[in-house]
Amino acid sequence: MACLHLFPHGPWRRLLSLAHLTAQVCIGIIVILIIYNFWFLYVPYMTWLYFDWSTPEQGGRRSNWVRSWTVWKYFKDYFPIHLIKTWDLDPSHNYVFGFHPHGVLVAGAFGNFCTNYSDFEELFPGFTAYLHVLPFWFCCPLFREYLMSSGSVSVSKKSVSHVLSKEEGGNISIIVLGGAEESLDAHPGKFTLFIRQRKGFVKIALTHGASLVPVFSFGENELFKQVNNPEGSWLRIVQEKLQKIMGFALPLFHARGIFQYNFGLMPYRKPIHTVGPT
């Protein structure tokens, strides 16, 4: 039996196993409301969404209540996820954490910087962390609210500049530098990093006088297995074309199931050690 003792309550196990489907569930709710003509629910939300559209580029709308959901404790302990600090940072300055590798799930970045169950507040007192994600995800109704409540904001230039413009300091922009392209090379036992093509964040940091801090998450690529997709293969060509069209990658991954280890979409239980500054 697959280590179910980590989740003493069945509902938490199911919530964790469905966590990666949150975006699809949120979109499905909106579609159902429209199909069944629940206009009194979706029309006010869509109206509010119109006026709230730029919030992901203006610091978002974090919620300590959401960040403290018990499911995130189980999420952190499942792998488990650890945050290791190598030296102190001055809270009177702003910083850019360049996070590698992307992996499939970016579990280390989310677990350490988007929940209240990591050691971030103890290790980095006086700081507020903002995880920057693709603007596409903030176009998904309802899901955008969940993302912002975790402390996530857009990775657009305007958004990063907003976070780093705090005069009194104390803000940290976490940018997963390899992005969607790097996720296609997230294979166990292998690190392929995309750095040379990512220079825009350096210019923004220089503009605002923010310091660059490298952060590496060991174990991130061990959570899933991907279908073999070497450069030049038909699968990789299709994935790269879809990425250019949609703005995000579609790695074909699998791992384990809830009740067995052989196949499923639950990530493998592999420890993640996020180390920074490195």
N, C-alpha and C positions, 0 to 999 in steps of 0.2 A: 504494500500500500504506500502511496506516494506522500510520505511525510505530512499528513494532514494535521498533525498535532500543532503545527505552527499557527493554524487558524482554528481556535476553539469553537467558533460559531460558524455554522454553515453559510449564512448569508454573507459573511465577510469573504469567504472563499470564492463565492460566486461573483461578488462585486469586483474582487481583484482580477478574476479571470476575464471579466467583461470590460475592464478598465480601458483597454486599447480600442474598444468599439464605441467609446463615448461620443465621438463626433458623428458617427453614423446614426446612433440612437437619437441625438439631438435633431439632426436633419429629418429623421423619420417622424419625429413628433410634429414638426412644423408641417410636413407633407400631409400627415393625417388630419391635422387641424384644417388645412385648406380643402382637402378632398371632402371632408364631412361638414364643411361650411361652418366651422366654429369661428366666424368672423369676429365675434366679440372678444375673442382671445388673441388671434394672430394680428388683426388690424392695429390694435393699440400697441402691441409689441413691435410691429414693423414700423409704426410711426415713431415710437421712441428710439428704435434702432437707427432711423435716419438722422436724428439729432445727436445720437451718441456714437456715430460712426468713427470719429477721430480719437476717441478715448484710448484705444490701444497704442496710439502714438504720443499720448500725453501722460504717461505714467501708469496707465491702467487703473484698476479698481480692486486692489487686493482685499481679501477677507480673512482675518485670523480664524474666524469660525470654520471656514472651508479648509484652510491650511491645517486645522487641528482635528479634522475628521479622523476617527479611529482607524479607518481603512488604510490611511497613509502610514500609520505605525506598523501595520502588518506588511504593507508594501516594502517599507524600509528593512524590516526584519526578515523578510522572505529570502532575500539574496545572501547575506545582508549587505547594506550599503554603509560605508564608512567615509568620513571626511577627515583628512589629515592635513594639518597646517604646519608648514615648515618655518615660517617666521611671521612676526607681527606686521600689520599694516597700520598706517596712520589714518584714523577716522576723519581727519580734517581734509583729506584728499579723496577724490573720486578715482575709481579704477575700472579697467576693462579686463575681465577674466577671459582669456582665449582658451576655450574648452575643447579638448580632444580626447578620444575620438568620438564621432557621432554615434556609432553603433546603429542598431535598428530602433531601439526604444529610447535612447538618451536617458536611461534610468538613473544614472548617477547624478546628472544635472538636476533632474526633477526631484529626486528623493532628498538631495542635500540643500537645494535652494528654493524649492516650491512647497515645502511642508514645514511644519513646526516640530517635527520629530527628529531632525538632524541636530548635530552639534554646532550648527552655523552661528547661532547667537552667542554661544559661549566662546567659540574660537575667534569670532570676529565681532566683538562688542562695538556698538555704535554704528554698525553698517546695515544697509538695506539692500538686498539682492534682487535684481531684475533679470529673469531669464528671457532672452529675446528669441522669438520663434517666427516662422514664416508668416507674412501678412495674410496669406491665403486662409489660415485657420481662423482669423478674426472675421472672415466673411461668412462663416458657418453660424447661423442663428442658434442661440442658446449655448452652443459649445464655446463661443467667444466669451460669454459671461463666466463660464467655468474656468477657462484659461486665465482670464484677468484676475479672478478671485484667488488663483494660486500664486499670483505675483508675476505672471508672464506678461510680456508686452511685445509689440511688433519689433522686428529686426530692421526696419527701415531706417534710413539715415536720420530722418526727423525724430524718430523715437529714441535712438541711441543718443542723439544730441540733447534731447530733453532730459534724459536720465543723468548725463554727465555735466549738465549745466548748473547743477545745484552748487551755489557759491560756497556754502559752509561745508561741503564735502559729505562723505558718509554713504555715497551710492556706489554700487558695483553693478556694472553691466556684464552679464554672462552671455557670451556669444559662442555658439558652437560653430567654429570657423569652417570646418569641412562641409557642413550643411548636407543637403540632400545628396549631392554627388558622392560624398564620402560614405554615406550609408550603403551604397551599392557595393562597397568593398569591405563591409563589416563581416568578415569571416573569422571563425574561431582560430586562435593561434596566429593571427596575422594583423599587422597594423599598416594601413596605407592611408597616409594623411595628406590632405589637400591644403597647402599653406601658401605656395607661391602665387596662386591666383586670387588670394584673399588679402587685399591691401587697403580696401576702403576703410576698415575699422581703425587702421593705424592713423590715417589722415584725420578722422573724427577725434580720436584720442589726442592727437597733437593740437588740434584746434581748441580743445577744452582743457588742455594741460593735465589730462588724465594719464595715469601710469598703466603700462601694459603688464599683465601678470599671466604667465602660462600655467595652465591647469591640465593635468592628465588624469584620466579615469581608467585605472587598470581593471580589467575584467569586463569592460563594457561590450567588447566584441564576442564574449563567450556566452551570451544569453540566448542566442538563436543560431541555427544553422541556415545558410542560404543555399538555394539552388545554384550550382556552379555557373558563373557568368563572367568568364574572362573577357578582357578587352578584345573587341572584334567579333565576339560570338553573336549569333542572331538575337539571343535574349538580351545581351547588353545593349545592342543597337536599338532594340525596341524600347528598353528601359530609358535610355538616354534621350530618345526622341519624345517619349511621353513626358519625361522630366522637363524638357524645353517647352512643351505645350502647356503643361499643368503647373509647373513651378515647383513640384515636389516629386520625390522618387518613389518607386514602387518595388522595393526589394521583395523577392519571393522567399519568405522565411518560414521556418517551422521549428518547433522545440518539443515540448512534452504536453501531456494532457493533465487533467485535474486528478484522475485516479490511476494513471499509468505514465510511464516514462518514455514510451516509444514514439508517440506522435501527438501533436496538438499545437495550440497557439500560446500556451502558458510558457513564459521564459524559463530556462533552466535555472536551478538554484546555484548560482556561482557568485562568490563574494566580489563586491565592487569596492575598490579603494580609490577615492578621488583625492588626489594630492595636489596641493597648491598653497602658496606660490611655489613653483618649481624652479 
